[in-house]
C-alpha cells in the first residue's frame, strides 16, 4: 500500500474532496469540503514532531478513515485532529460548523493524544516494564474514550506516521515502531481491523529488524514468478470445480504479510520453504453453507495436511473473526493454504469494527448503540477465543460497560483500579507504605478530598507524611474513603499490628511491675519466659498483655525460681496420684476432706467445670479449671504436684453456694452501654463485685467479676449480654 502523499500526487486530477467523500451524500460532501478548507488554513506551515507536515498527516489519516468506510463525522474529525492546538475555543467553533458529534470526536482525540508521552515511556522501557504496562495501556486506550471511532482515528493516524517514516529517515522511528508493534497493532487486531493490523506490523517490523525484513522480502520476490504462475493455475482449477456445483465464488491470491511469515518461522522454527501460507488462496462465497461445500472440493482436489485445519466459523476468534482455514499439498508436493469465507465475513475480517459500525445523527443513539459499546468494552478483557460463537454473541450483548478505570502516576505509569476507587485506593495500589502515609491528593494538578472517586485518564499525585499511619475513618464505608478490598485489608493489617505493639507494651509493663513487686527487678526475663512455657520474652509479654497469664502465675514462677536455690533447706511436699484405681486421692471440694483447698483466682472455677488440683508450698491445694493456661504451665513443669479433684455433692446441692467468675465484654462505645449491661445482670440477680472498663478508639473493653451459682447461670448471663445493642462479643475469662 503506497503512502497517502504518493496517492494524491499520482492522481492529482482527482480533488481531495472526491477522495475523502467516497460513498457519502451531497450534504456530507459539502461538510468535507468545509473541513478541508479549515484544515488547510490552520495547518499551513506547521510541522509535527515527527517532521511530517500537519496538513499531510491530516489528509493521510482522513483518507485511511475513508478507506475503512467510516462515516462523514469521523473523516472530518480526522482532518481536524490537531485543531485544538491552532484554534482559540476550538470545541465551540467545531460544534457550530460541523456538529456536536465531530466536536466530541476531536476532543476525544485530544485526550488520547495526551497519552503519547506515556506510551513512549512504555515502548522504550525495559522488558519486564513493557510486559507489566503494555496490556493495561491497550485497555486504557479503549476505556478512556466513549466513542470507539476515536480509537479508529488513532490507529489511522499511527498508520499514516509509519507510512511517512517509510519514505523518510528519522532517528526516533524505531521507538515509534516498537510502540506500534506492542500497542497499536494488537489493538487493531482486537478490533478486527486487519487492514491496518497487517500494515502496522509490516512497517514496524521493517524499521525494527531491517535485515530480516529485507531477507524475507527478497525470498518472496525471488519466487514471485513461479508462485504467481502456480496461483493462476490453482485458481483456474478450483474455479471450474466450484462452478460445476453451481456456486458463485470469487477466488484470489491472498496477500503475503512479511511479519506474519517471520512469526511463523520463528515460532515453529521453520525454514522459509516450510511456511504454508507463502502460496495461498482466498475464496469468497455468498452463504455459510457454500463455505463447507468449497472446503470439500478443496480436499478432493488436493491432499489435506494433518492438523492444519481451523474452523473459525463455528468457533470464531475473540474479535469475532470468522473463516475456514486449511492447508493442502499441491501437485508439486509443496503446501498451499486456502481461506474460505463469505463476503460479509471478509468485510469484517478486513475492517473489523469499522465494517459494521453505523452512527445516527442527533442526540440519542438508542439501545443498539449501547449494545455495541458494551461489546467493545468487553474487548478490553483480551480473552482468548471463546469456543461457542452463539455464546460469544450472547455474552457480549448482555455485558455492561467495563468496570475498570485507568489513572496515571506523575511518572506516567498506568494503574488500573475498579470503578469508584479513590486516591486512597490508588496510594495503596502503588505501594502499601504510600497508602499508610497518604495525607492528601492532587488530581490533574488540583487538590481533592481523599474520598473523591477517580476517573480514567486522570493523573493522581499523593501527598505523604514522612511517617505515620492510616486513619480509622478510612474503614467507615459511609464516608467512602476506600473502595478496594486490597486497601481495606492493608489498613486492617496495620491496626492489627499496631494493637500487637500496644499489647507488647502493656504486657511488658505488667510483667515488670510484678517482678519489682516481688523484689525481682534484676531477674532474667528470658529465664522467666522459659519457666512459664514461652519461647521468648515477647511471647510472654503478648500473653500478659492479652490477659492469658495472670500476675499470680508470674509470682509463682518467680518464687519457684527462688525455691530452686533454697531447695536443699526445704523438704518437698509431694502428693502423687493413686495407682490402685480407687478414688482415695481425689479432693472433694466444699468442706469434704481435711486438706486445705482454695479456688484459684487465675481461672475462677465453678461447678460443673472440669477441675484438677495443684499442690502448692504451704498453701494447700489450689483448684484450677483443667483448661487454665496457668495450670497447664505448672503441670508441665511439675507433673508430680498435680492431683485429681472433683466437685462434692454440696457443690451441686447447696443453693446458697456462689462462685466468683470473670466475664470479658467488647463493644462499640456509646452512652448508656455500662448501664444496659448492668441492668441485664441485675435482672438475673447476679452480684457484681468488680468492674474494669477501658475505651480505646471507639471500642470499649469491660471486665465484670460476679458471683454465680454455676456455669449454667453464667452461660445464660453471657447470652443476654451479647444481645445488648453495641456488644461485639462477651465471653468467660
C-alpha positions in Angstrom: 0.0 0.0 0.0 1.5 3.3 -1.0 1.6 6.4 1.2 -1.2 8.9 1.0 1.0 11.7 -0.2 2.0 9.4 -3.1 -1.6 8.6 -3.8 -2.6 12.2 -4.0 0.4 13.2 -6.2 -0.1 10.3 -8.6 -3.8 11.2 -9.2 -3.7 15.0 -8.9 -6.7 15.2 -11.3 -8.9 13.8 -8.5 -9.7 16.6 -6.0 -9.1 15.7 -2.3 -12.8 16.2 -1.5 -13.7 13.4 -4.0 -11.2 11.0 -2.4 -12.4 11.8 1.1 -16.2 11.8 0.4 -16.4 8.5 -1.5 -19.7 6.8 -0.6 -21.1 9.9 1.1 -24.1 12.0 0.2 -24.0 15.6 -1.2 -24.6 17.3 2.2 -21.8 15.3 3.8 -19.5 16.0 0.8 -20.1 19.8 1.4 -19.1 19.4 5.1 -15.9 17.5 4.0 -15.1 20.5 1.8 -15.6 22.9 4.6 -13.3 20.8 6.9 -10.7 20.7 4.1 -10.7 24.5 3.8 -10.5 25.0 7.6 -7.7 22.4 8.0 -5.6 23.9 5.1 -5.9 27.3 6.6 -5.0 26.4 10.2 -2.3 23.8 9.4 -0.4 25.9 6.9 3.3 26.0 7.7 3.0 23.7 10.8 5.0 20.5 11.3 4.6 17.6 13.7 7.3 16.3 16.0 7.9 13.5 13.5 8.9 16.0 10.8 5.7 15.4 8.8 3.6 18.4 7.9 0.3 18.6 9.9 -1.6 19.0 6.7 -0.2 15.9 5.0 -0.8 13.9 8.2 -4.4 15.1 8.5 -5.1 14.2 4.8 -3.4 10.8 5.2 -5.4 9.9 8.3 -8.7 11.1 6.8 -8.1 9.0 3.6 -7.4 5.9 5.7 -10.7 6.6 7.6 -12.4 6.8 4.2 -10.8 3.5 3.1 -12.3 2.0 6.3 -15.7 3.3 5.1 -16.2 5.3 8.3 -18.9 8.0 8.4 -18.5 11.7 7.5 -18.1 12.8 11.1 -15.1 10.5 11.6 -13.4 11.7 8.4 -14.0 15.3 9.4 -12.6 14.7 12.9 -9.5 13.0 11.3 -8.9 16.2 9.3 -9.3 18.4 12.4 -7.3 16.1 14.7 -5.0 18.9 15.8 -7.4 21.8 15.6 -7.2 22.4 19.4 -3.6 23.5 19.0 -4.2 26.1 16.4 -7.7 27.5 17.1 -8.9 29.5 20.0 -12.1 28.0 21.5 -11.8 25.1 19.0 -14.6 22.9 20.6 -17.2 25.7 20.2 -16.2 26.6 16.7 -16.2 22.9 15.5 -19.5 22.2 17.1 -21.1 25.3 15.4 -19.7 24.4 12.0 -19.8 20.6 12.0 -22.0 19.5 14.9 -21.6 18.1 18.4 -20.5 14.6 17.2 -17.4 15.9 15.4 -16.6 18.2 18.4 -16.7 15.2 20.7 -14.5 13.1 18.4 -11.9 15.9 18.2 -12.0 16.3 22.0 -11.6 12.6 22.4 -8.5 12.7 20.1 -7.1 15.5 22.2 -7.3 13.4 25.4 -6.0 10.3 23.7 -3.0 12.3 22.2 -2.2 13.2 25.8 -1.1 9.6 26.3 1.7 9.8 23.8 4.3 10.5 26.4 3.1 7.6 28.5 3.1 5.1 25.6 6.6 6.3 24.5 7.8 5.6 28.0 6.4 2.1 27.9 7.8 1.5 24.4 11.3 2.4 25.5 11.2 0.8 28.9 12.8 -2.5 30.0 11.3 -5.8 29.0 9.7 -6.5 32.4 8.2 -3.0 32.5 6.9 -3.5 29.0 5.2 -6.7 29.9 3.7 -5.1 33.0 2.3 -2.0 31.3 1.6 -2.8 27.7 -1.7 -4.7 28.2 -3.0 -2.1 30.7 -2.2 0.6 28.2 -4.1 -1.1 25.4 -7.1 -1.3 27.8 -6.7 2.3 28.7 -6.8 3.5 25.1 -10.2 1.9 24.7 -11.5 2.7 28.2 -10.7 6.4 28.0 -13.0 7.0 25.1 -16.7 7.0 24.9 -16.7 6.6 21.1 -14.7 3.8 19.5 -14.3 6.0 16.4 -11.7 7.9 18.3 -9.6 4.8 18.6 -10.0 4.0 14.9 -8.8 7.5 14.0 -5.8 7.0 16.3 -5.0 3.7 14.5 -5.3 5.5 11.2 -3.0 8.3 12.4 -0.4 5.9 13.6 -0.5 4.0 10.2 0.0 7.3 8.4 3.0 8.1 10.6 4.6 4.8 9.7 3.9 5.4 6.0 5.7 8.7 6.3 8.7 7.1 8.0 8.8 4.5 5.2 9.5 7.4 2.8 11.9 9.3 5.1 14.7 8.6 7.6 14.3 9.5 11.2 16.2 8.8 14.3 13.2 8.1 16.5 11.3 5.9 14.1 12.4 2.7 16.0 10.8 4.0 19.1 7.6 4.7 17.2 7.8 1.3 15.5 8.2 -0.6 18.9 5.3 1.3 20.3 3.2 0.5 17.3 4.1 -3.2 17.4 3.5 -3.5 21.2 0.3 -1.4 21.5 -1.4 -0.3 18.3 -1.1 -3.5 16.1 -2.6 -5.7 18.9 -5.3 -3.1 19.4 -6.2 -3.2 15.7 -6.2 -7.0 15.9 -8.6 -7.0 18.8 -10.9 -4.6 17.0 -10.7 -6.8 13.9 -9.3 -4.1 11.7 -6.8 -6.4 9.9 -6.4 -3.9 7.0 -4.5 -1.7 9.5 -3.1 -4.5 11.6 -1.0 -6.1 8.8 0.3 -2.7 7.7 1.2 -1.6 11.2 3.0 -4.9 11.8 4.9 -5.0 8.5 6.1 -1.3 8.6 7.1 -1.6 12.3 9.0 -4.9 11.6 10.7 -3.2 8.7 12.1 -0.5 11.0 12.9 -2.8 13.9 14.5 -5.7 12.0 15.6 -4.2 8.7 17.9 -7.1 7.8 15.4 -9.8 8.5 12.7 -7.9 6.7 14.8 -7.5 3.6 15.9 -11.1 3.6 12.3 -12.4 3.7 11.1 -9.8 1.2 14.0 -10.9 -1.1 13.0 -14.6 -0.8 9.4 -13.7 -1.6 10.5 -11.7 -4.6 12.8 -14.4 -6.0 10.0 -16.9 -6.2 7.3 -14.4 -7.3 7.1 -15.6 -11.0 6.9 -19.2 -10.1 4.4 -18.5 -7.3 2.2 -16.3 -9.4 2.1 -19.0 -12.1 1.1 -21.6 -9.6 -1.6 -19.4 -8.1 -3.1 -18.7 -11.6 -3.3 -22.5 -12.3 -4.7 -23.3 -8.9 -7.4 -20.6 -9.2 -8.5 -21.9 -12.6 -8.7 -25.4 -11.4 -10.7 -24.6 -8.2 -12.9 -22.1 -10.1 -14.0 -24.8 -12.6 -14.7 -27.3 -9.7 -16.8 -24.7 -7.9 -18.7 -23.7 -11.0 -19.6 -27.3 -11.6 -21.6 -27.5 -8.4 -23.4 -24.2 -9.1 -21.7 -22.0 -6.5 -20.9 -18.4 -7.2 -17.4 -17.6 -5.9 -14.7 -15.1 -6.0 -11.1 -16.5 -5.9 -8.0 -14.5 -5.4 -4.4 -15.0 -4.3 -4.0 -13.9 -0.6 -1.6 -11.1 0.1 1.6 -12.1 1.9 2.5 -10.3 5.1 6.2 -10.4 6.0 5.7 -10.1 9.7 3.3 -13.0 9.8 5.8 -15.1 7.8 8.5 -14.1 10.2 6.4 -15.0 13.3 5.6 -18.5 11.9 9.2 -19.2 11.0 10.3 -18.1 14.5 7.5 -19.8 16.5 7.6 -23.1 14.7 11.3 -23.0 13.8 10.6 -23.5 10.1 12.5 -22.8 7.0 11.1 -20.3 4.6 10.0 -23.1 2.3 8.0 -24.8 5.1 5.7 -21.8 5.7 2.3 -22.9 4.4 0.8 -19.5 3.5 3.6 -18.4 1.2 1.3 -19.7 -1.5 -2.3 -19.0 -0.5 -5.8 -18.6 -2.0 -8.9 -16.9 -0.6 -12.3 -18.0 -1.7 -15.3 -15.6 -1.1 -18.9 -17.0 -1.4 -22.4 -15.8 -0.6 -23.6 -18.2 2.1 -22.1 -20.1 5.0 -23.2 -23.5 3.6 -21.2 -22.7 0.5 -18.1 -22.4 2.6 -18.2 -26.0 3.7 -19.1 -27.2 0.1 -16.0 -25.4 -1.2 -13.9 -26.9 1.6 -15.0 -30.4 0.5 -14.0 -29.6 -3.1 -10.6 -28.3 -2.0 -9.9 -31.5 -0.1 -11.0 -33.5 -3.1 -8.6 -31.7 -5.4 -5.6 -31.6 -3.1 -4.4 -33.7 -0.1 -5.2 -32.1 3.3 -2.3 -31.7 5.7 -3.0 -33.1 9.1 -3.7 -30.7 12.0 -3.7 -27.7 9.6 -7.5 -27.1 9.5 -9.2 -24.5 11.6 -13.0 -23.8 11.6 -13.3 -20.2 12.8 -16.9 -20.1 11.5 -18.2 -22.5 14.2 -15.6 -21.2 16.7 -14.9 -17.5 16.0 -11.8 -15.8 17.3 -12.1 -13.4 20.2 -12.6 -10.4 17.8 -15.4 -12.4 16.0 -13.1 -13.2 13.1 -14.8 -16.0 11.0 -13.3 -18.1 8.2 -12.3 -21.6 7.3 -8.5 -22.2 7.1 -7.0 -25.3 5.6 -3.6 -26.3 4.2 -3.1 -28.9 1.5 -0.3 -30.5 -0.5 -0.4 -29.3 -4.2 0.7 -31.4 -7.1 4.4 -30.4 -6.7 4.4 -31.6 -3.1 4.5 -28.2 -1.6 1.9 -26.6 0.7 -1.0 -24.3 -0.3 -3.1 -22.5 2.2 -6.8 -21.9 1.4 -9.1 -19.5 3.3 -12.8 -19.8 2.7 -15.4 -17.2 3.9 -18.5 -15.3 3.0 -18.3 -11.7 1.7 -19.7 -10.4 5.0 -17.0 -12.4 6.9 -14.4 -10.9 4.6 -15.6 -7.4 5.1 -15.5 -7.9 8.9 -12.0 -9.5 8.7 -10.6 -6.6 6.8 -12.4 -3.7 8.5 -13.5 -5.3 11.9 -15.5 -2.8 14.0 -15.5 -0.3 11.1 -17.2 -2.8 8.8 -20.5 -2.7 10.8 -20.3 0.5 12.8 -23.0 2.9 12.0 -23.8 6.1 13.7 -27.1 8.0 14.0 -27.4 11.8 13.7 -28.9 13.7 16.6 -28.8 13.3 20.3 -29.9 9.7 21.1 -28.1 6.6 20.0 -30.6 4.1 21.3 -30.2 0.6 22.7 -28.3 -0.7 19.7 -25.6 1.8 20.3 -25.4 0.8 23.9 -25.1 -2.9 23.0 -22.2 -2.1 20.7 -20.5 0.0 23.4 -20.9 -2.9 25.8 -19.4 -5.3 23.3 -16.4 -3.1 22.7 -15.8 -2.5 26.4 -15.7 -6.3 26.8 -12.9 -6.4 24.2 -10.8 -4.8 27.0 -10.6 -8.2 28.7 -8.3 -9.5 25.9 -9.7 -13.0 26.4 -8.6 -16.0 24.3 -11.0 -17.2 21.6 -14.5 -18.2 23.0 -15.4 -21.7 22.0 -19.0 -21.2 21.0 -19.9 -18.4 18.6 -23.5 -18.1 19.8 -22.4 -17.9 23.4 -19.9 -15.2 22.4 -22.5 -13.1 20.9 -24.9 -13.5 23.8 -22.2 -12.9 26.3 -21.3 -9.5 24.9 -24.9 -8.5 24.3 -25.6 -8.9 28.0 -22.4 -7.3 29.2 -22.4 -4.0 30.9 -19.8 -1.3 30.5 -16.2 -2.1 31.6 -15.8 -1.7 35.4 -12.2 -0.8 35.3 -10.7 2.7 35.3 -7.1 3.7 34.4 -5.2 6.5 36.0 -1.6 7.7 35.8 1.1 8.3 38.3 3.1 11.5 37.9 5.9 9.4 36.3 3.5 8.1 33.7 2.9 4.6 35.0 -0.7 3.3 34.3 -2.6 2.0 37.3 -5.8 0.0 36.9 -8.5 0.3 39.6 -12.1 -0.7 39.9 -14.8 1.9 39.3 -15.4 4.0 42.4 -11.8 3.9 43.5 -10.4 6.9 45.4 -6.9 8.4 45.9 -6.6 6.3 49.0 -7.1 3.1 46.9 -4.6 4.5 44.3 -2.0 5.1 47.0 -2.3 1.5 48.3 -2.3 0.1 44.8 1.1 1.9 44.1 2.7 0.9 47.4 1.4 -0.1 50.9 3.7 2.3 52.7 2.5 5.2 50.5 -1.1 4.3 51.4 -0.3 4.3 55.1 1.4 7.7 54.9 -1.2 9.3 52.5 -2.4 12.6 53.7 -3.6 14.4 50.6 -4.1 14.1 46.8 -3.9 16.1 43.6 -5.9 15.0 40.6 -4.7 16.7 37.4 -2.9 19.2 39.5 -5.9 20.2 41.7 -6.2 19.3 45.4 -9.2 17.0 46.0 -10.6 15.3 49.1 -9.3 11.7 49.7 -12.7 10.2 49.1 -13.1 11.7 45.6 -14.0 9.0 43.0 -11.3 8.8 40.3 -11.9 8.7 36.5 -10.0 7.2 33.7 -7.1 9.3 32.3 -6.6 11.4 35.3 -3.1 11.9 36.8 -3.0 11.3 40.5 -0.3 12.6 42.8 -0.3 11.6 46.5 0.9 13.9 49.3 2.5 11.7 52.0 3.8 12.3 55.5 7.3 11.2 56.5 5.8 8.8 59.0 2.5 7.8 60.5 -0.3 5.5 59.6 -3.8 5.4 58.2 -7.0 6.8 59.8 -9.6 4.5 61.2 -12.2 6.7 59.4 -11.0 5.2 56.1 -12.6 1.9 57.2 -16.0 3.6 57.6 -17.9 2.6 54.4 -20.3 5.5 54.8 -17.5 8.0 54.3 -16.3 6.5 51.1 -12.6 6.7 51.5 -11.9 3.1 50.4 -13.5 1.1 47.6 -11.0 -1.8 47.1 -10.5 -4.9 49.2 -6.7 -4.5 48.9 -6.7 -1.1 50.6 -9.2 -2.2 53.3 -7.1 -5.3 54.1 -3.8 -3.3 54.3 -5.5 -0.8 56.7 -6.8 -3.6 58.9 -3.4 -5.3 58.9 -1.8 -2.0 60.0 -4.1 -1.6 63.0 -3.8 -5.3 63.9 0.0 -4.9 64.0 -0.4 -1.7 66.0 -2.6 -3.4 68.6 0.0 -6.1 68.9 2.7 -3.5 69.6 0.3 -2.0 72.3 -0.2 -5.4 73.8 3.6 -5.9 73.9 4.0 -2.6 75.8 1.1 -3.4 78.1 2.4 -6.9 78.8 6.0 -5.6 79.4 4.7 -3.1 81.9 2.6 -5.8 83.7 5.5 -8.3 83.9 8.0 -5.6 85.1 5.6 -4.5 87.8 5.1 -8.0 89.1 8.9 -8.6 89.1 9.5 -5.4 91.0 6.7 -6.1 93.5 8.3 -9.4 94.5 11.8 -7.9 94.5 13.0 -9.5 91.3 13.8 -6.4 89.3 17.0 -7.8 88.0 15.6 -11.3 87.2 16.4 -12.9 83.9 13.3 -12.3 81.8 14.3 -15.0 79.3 14.5 -17.5 82.1 11.1 -16.4 83.4 9.6 -16.8 80.0 11.1 -20.3 79.7 9.8 -21.3 83.1 6.3 -20.2 82.1 6.5 -22.2 78.9 7.1 -19.4 76.4 9.7 -19.4 73.6 10.7 -15.7 74.1 10.2 -12.7 76.3 8.0 -11.1 73.6 5.7 -14.1 73.6 5.4 -13.8 77.4 4.7 -10.0 77.1 1.9 -10.7 74.5 0.3 -13.3 76.7 0.4 -11.0 79.6 -1.0 -8.1 77.5 -3.9 -10.3 76.3 -4.6 -11.4 79.9 -3.7 -15.0 79.1 -1.3 -15.2 82.0 -2.1 -13.5 85.3 0.0 -11.9 88.0 -0.3 -14.9 90.2 1.3 -17.2 87.7 4.2 -14.8 87.3 4.6 -14.6 91.1 4.5 -18.4 91.4 7.2 -18.7 88.7 9.4 -16.2 90.4 9.0 -17.9 93.8 9.7 -21.3 92.3 12.9 -19.9 90.8 13.9 -18.8 94.3 12.8 -22.2 95.7 15.3 -23.9 93.3 18.1 -22.0 95.0 16.8 -22.8 98.6 15.6 -26.4 97.7 18.1 -28.3 100.0 16.8 -26.5 103.1 13.1 -27.0 102.4 11.5 -30.5 102.3 9.4 -31.3 99.3 5.6 -31.7 99.8 4.5 -34.2 97.1 1.1 -35.7 96.8 1.0 -38.3 94.0 -1.8 -40.0 92.1 -3.1 -43.3 93.3 -2.1 -46.3 91.2 -4.7 -48.6 92.8 -7.6 -47.2 90.7 -9.7 -46.1 93.7 -10.7 -42.5 94.4 -8.8 -42.2 97.7 -6.6 -39.4 96.4 -9.4 -37.2 95.0 -10.1 -34.0 96.8 -13.8 -33.3 97.4 -14.5 -29.6 97.4 -16.9 -27.6 99.6 -16.0 -28.9 103.0 -15.5 -32.5 102.3 -12.0 -33.8 103.1 -9.4 -32.5 105.5 -6.9 -30.9 103.2 -6.7 -27.2 102.9 -8.1 -26.2 99.4 -8.7 -22.9 97.7 -10.2 -21.9 94.3 -7.6 -20.3 92.1 -8.0 -16.6 91.2 -6.5 -17.0 87.8 -9.3 -19.1 86.2 -12.1 -18.9 88.9 -13.6 -22.4 88.5 -17.3 -23.1 89.2 -19.3 -26.3 89.0 -19.6 -28.2 86.8 -16.2 -27.1 85.3 -13.7 -30.0 84.9 -11.1 -29.3 87.6 -7.8 -30.5 89.0 -5.7 -29.6 92.0 -2.1 -28.4 92.3 -0.2 -28.9 95.5 1.4 -25.6 96.5 4.1 -24.9 99.0 2.5 -24.1 102.3 -0.9 -23.0 100.9 -2.5 -26.4 100.5 -4.1 -27.4 97.2 -5.1 -24.8 94.6 -8.1 -25.8 92.4 -7.9 -24.9 88.7 -10.0 -25.5 85.6 -8.3 -28.1 83.5 -8.2 -25.6 80.6 -6.5 -22.9 82.7 -3.4 -21.7 81.0 -1.5 -21.0 84.2 -2.4 -24.5 85.5 -1.2 -26.1 82.2 2.2 -24.3 82.6 2.6 -25.5 86.2 1.5 -29.1 85.3 4.1 -29.3 82.5 6.9 -28.2 84.9 5.7 -30.2 88.0 3.5 -33.1 86.9 4.2 -34.8 90.3 2.2 -32.0 92.0 -1.0 -32.5 90.0 -3.8 -34.2 91.9 -7.2 -35.2 90.7 -10.2 -33.3 92.1 -14.0 -33.2 91.7 -16.9 -31.2 93.0 -18.5 -32.6 96.1 -22.2 -33.2 96.4 -22.6 -30.0 98.4 -21.3 -28.0 95.4 -24.3 -29.1 93.4 -27.0 -29.3 96.2 -26.2 -26.2 98.1 -28.4 -23.5 96.6 -26.6 -20.8 98.7 -23.2 -21.5 97.3 -21.8 -18.9 94.9 -18.5 -18.8 92.9 -16.7 -15.7 91.5 -16.2 -15.7 87.7 -14.9 -13.1 85.2 -16.7 -12.0 82.0 -14.9 -10.0 79.3 -17.1 -7.8 77.1 -16.0 -6.0 73.9 -18.5 -3.4 72.5 -18.8 -0.3 70.4 -18.6 2.5 72.9 -21.8 4.5 73.4 -23.6 6.4 76.1 -25.5 4.2 78.5 -23.6 1.0 77.5 -22.5 0.1 81.0 -26.0 0.9 82.4 -27.6 -1.5 79.9 -25.2 -4.4 80.7 -25.7 -3.8 84.5 -29.4 -3.9 84.1 -29.1 -7.4 82.4 -27.0 -8.6 85.3 -29.4 -7.1 87.8 -32.4 -8.8 86.3 -30.5 -12.1 86.5 -29.9 -11.4 90.2 -26.2 -11.6 89.8 -23.9 -9.9 92.4 -21.2 -7.9 90.6 -18.1 -7.5 92.8 -15.8 -5.7 90.4 -15.9 -3.8 87.1 -13.0 -2.7 85.0 -13.5 -0.6 81.8 -11.2 0.7 79.1 -12.2 2.6 76.0 -9.8 2.8 73.0 -10.6 4.4 69.7 -14.3 3.9 69.9 -14.2 0.4 71.3 -15.0 -0.4 75.0 -13.3 -3.3 76.8 -15.1 -4.3 80.0 -14.3 -7.0 82.6 -17.0 -7.9 85.2 -16.3 -10.1 88.3 -19.6 -11.6 89.5 -20.9 -14.4 91.8 -22.8 -17.2 90.1 -24.3 -20.4 91.3 -22.8 -22.4 88.5 -21.8 -22.5 84.8 -25.4 -22.8 83.6 -26.3 -19.4 85.2 -23.1 -18.0 83.8 -23.9 -19.0 80.2 -27.3 -17.5 80.4 -25.8 -14.2 81.5 -23.3 -14.2 78.7 -26.1 -14.9 76.1 -28.1 -12.0 77.4 -25.1 -9.6 77.4 -24.4 -10.5 73.8 -27.9 -9.3 72.8 -27.3 -5.8 74.3 -27.1 -3.2 71.4 -23.4 -2.4 70.5 -21.9 -5.5 72.1 -19.4 -7.2 69.8 -18.6 -10.2 72.0 -18.9 -11.5 75.5 -17.1 -14.5 76.9 -15.8 -16.0 80.2 -12.2 -15.4 81.0 
